[in-house]
Amino acid sequence: MTFDSNSTNKKRQRSDRWSRYVVTGFGGLVLLTLVILITHLISQALPLAYTPSLNHLLSLKTPDNEKIISAGDIINSQPMLVRKSDCRLGLKLLKGDALVSNHDYIRPCEHRLSSHSVMGENYIVDVSPNAQVRVLPVRSFNMTDGSAEDIATSTPQAALSNSIAFALPKDEWERRSDWSIALSSKWAVVSIVQDNKVFIRWVNRLRPTQVVDKRFHNIDRLVLLPGSQSVLLQVDDALFLNRLTDEGASLLPIAGNITASLDEKIVFPLAKDRTFFLMNSNTQALTRWVLSKSDKGLTFEQTYQVALPGENVKDVAEHASMNLVAVLTDKARVLLVNRVSGDVVASQQIERSAENIIWYGNKLYGYSDSTLSVWEGRHLSGVTTWASLFEPQHYEGYETEETVWQTTSASDFQEAKFSLTPLLIGSIKASLLALLIAIPVAIGAAIYTAFFAKSRLRNVIKPAIELLEAIPSVLIGFIAAIWLSPKAEQFLFSFAFFLIVIPFVLIVVALVQRPVAEYLPKKLRHGAELLFAISGVFLLGFISVEYAPSLIFSIMGGDGFTMLAAESDSPIGKTTIVVALALGVAISPSIYSLAEDAINGVPNDLKHASFALGATRLQTLLHVVLHVALPGIVAAIMLGFGRAFGETMIVLMVTGNTPISSWGLIEGLRALTANLAIELPEADVSSAHYQILFSPRVFCSCLPSW
């Protein structure tokens, strides 16, 4: 007997030990999974905190008889342009560690040959003695292996669809003292300087027969901005704007108090000419000017300035896919600046030989007449700053500073608007309003089933409500999208009236049902309060739908839907109220289940002690039961908030997904989670957009329902 007992105890202990190991192991796996998940999320967003830097890759020199006029992405086989001593232009490629001639563009020396770069693409500009202009994209030339036969070829194999050809007035061209050309996707514009006057010709690239000529007098300096269909002109110490749509040579004042030598470059336009930087020696600062709407039409307004004491700017280069601007100063220093907020995120010394800079991908090219240097940018997404993510910024085309979420389009050199504020407002607004709807319903139901209802009734109601938690959120979102949203405009005032009046109706029902229940049979008295409450709710619902809107409209003195439409830019069916109704239904079972368990778990001894001291059921509920169960109720509410904040499908399907920085209940919204579902599949991995999408997810991963 003793032996059997000891053997049984050993088996039991061994079984308990292995069970403990298994449970501990699986628990550890769960914790390890959470740690790996959060670590992965942090690793995806962490590059935003790195400081950008430039790593020198190579430096090359050209022969003495060749002058670099335009850099190209030679590392990726895009040629750069050099001007040779015999009036020809040469295309050079990188072969190994040396520059090799690939093609020569040969024209008589009477022709004027130049180059122009537009959004990373180089063009050859050829003007004949008869003022015939040809603009040829360098990529349209047949790139060969650089053999002698190929170099001798003087006729370019250019794709006619990519070339531009137009004529200038011959008499104006022959009297020139200087000239320049600029291109955009729609316009080609040429300026011809003649002593104290300037002739400018605009040519529509899509319709070459559309030509606009303008003449200006007593102009000290001009900058062509074809992307914004405008020209900047300096007269004395003031900067003026002339737009293509302006009558004649009218000038709109932009900035004053400008002092700089005429051979010194002070205006640095970005690729699409909707933003330019102005270096003012008087203020020792580089200021940013963006195209904005005003009462005078589209004009340029100053947004911020970067202080550069004791330095002048040589060149400004814009990154094609990031909000990054590189600023080259005469102290051989490159500043990496966030183009939206103006924050200088990094500063680095480079070779003094660089006079101009340009971005190709993540590589920065710096060149002078005879030297080309290449730097590789590292951690460039670190240009993102807190100000650009959360503070209002003045974006291109906007009248004032705003918080906007609008990622870049398919085109490069597009200003991205990465403000997380509208997304945070959308998530918080929808979650809090959903709690306002869910808390009274869920907590009220929990109090009834855990404290007032009989055991038999509780055993029926509680499982039925908890089963609602198993309904997929996508199904709730689908029902809300196809039924609730279309009905919202018709029943919005009915919903509002119902939600406001329902507490008072239930109080009246509670006061009336007890005297009425005395006349019912004893078998029907228990649970009769539930029947009275349901009847009151249905009666109020009928009144809300049939009579409430007309009553409200008569009090308001007009059509409420018309007033709402005038106050909101969002459709009535896509407003925050509709989203909150769907979210409130989704999170109510979760809040109810935990709150009901917390209230039901209050010891009966405490309730009986309260009754023994003469307290009523209501007093016992308020001062004993709810007081003891409060931690559990708060936990239930926080779980509901986490579920609402982390919900994806409902806010994705029901809202209009409009990122609006507004706390208005009749405005649309876009939640953080919905934004992830929309944009994450299309974001480039390791891009700033991709990493910014992960940054709020690190925070959301700590919420219970994520």
Sequence and secondary structure as in RCSB ss.txt:
>XXXX:A:sequence
MTFDSNSTNKKRQRSDRWSRYVVTGFGGLVLLTLVILITHLISQALPLAYTPSLNHLLSLKTPDNEKIISAGDII
NSQPMLVRKSDCRLGLKLLKGDALVSNHDYIRPCEHRLSSHSVMGENYIVDVSPNAQVRVLPVRSFNMTDGSAED
IATSTPQAALSNSIAFALPKDEWERRSDWSIALSSKWAVVSIVQDNKVFIRWVNRLRPTQVVDKRFHNIDRLVLL
PGSQSVLLQVDDALFLNRLTDEGASLLPIAGNITASLDEKIVFPLAKDRTFFLMNSNTQALTRWVLSKSDKGLTF
EQTYQVALPGENVKDVAEHASMNLVAVLTDKARVLLVNRVSGDVVASQQIERSAENIIWYGNKLYGYSDSTLSVW
EGRHLSGVTTWASLFEPQHYEGYETEETVWQTTSASDFQEAKFSLTPLLIGSIKASLLALLIAIPVAIGAAIYTA
FFAKSRLRNVIKPAIELLEAIPSVLIGFIAAIWLSPKAEQFLFSFAFFLIVIPFVLIVVALVQRPVAEYLPKKLR
HGAELLFAISGVFLLGFISVEYAPSLIFSIMGGDGFTMLAAESDSPIGKTTIVVALALGVAISPSIYSLAEDAIN
GVPNDLKHASFALGATRLQTLLHVVLHVALPGIVAAIMLGFGRAFGETMIVLMVTGNTPISSWGLIEGLRALTAN
LAIELPEADVSSAHYQILFSPRVFCSCLPSW
>XXXX:A:secstr
 HHHHHHHHHHHHHHHHHHHHHHHHHHHHHHHHHHHHHHHHHHHHGGGGS  EEEEEEEEE  TTEEEEE   GG
GT  EEEEETTS EEEEEEETTEEEEEEEE   TTSEEEEEEETTEEEEEEE TT EEEEEEGGGS      HHH
HH  S    TTT EEEE  HHHHHT SEEEEEE SSEEEEEEEETTEEEEEEEESSSTT EEEEEEES SEEEEE
GGGTEEEEEETTEEEEEETTSSTT  EEEE      TTS  EEE TTSSEEEEEETTTTEEEEEEEEEETTEEEE
EEEEEEE TT  EEEEEE SSSSEEEEEETTSEEEEEETTT  EEEEEE  TT  EEEEETTEEEEE SSEEEEE
EEESGGGG  HHHHHS B  TT SS B  EE   SSSS   EE  HHHHHHHHHHHHHHHHHHHHHHHHHHHIII
IIS HHHHHHHHHHHHHGGGS HHHHHHHIIIIIHHHHHHHHHHHHHHHHHHHHHHHHHHHHHHHHHTTS HHHH
TTHHHHHHHHHHHHHHHHHHHTHHHHHHHHHTS HHHHHHHH SS GGGSHHHHHHHHHHHHHHHHHHHHHHHHH
TS HHHHHHHHHTT  HHHHIIIIIHHHHHHHHHHHHHHHHHHHHH  HHHHHHS         TTS    HHHH
HHHHGGGS TTSHHHHHHHHHHHHHTTSTT 
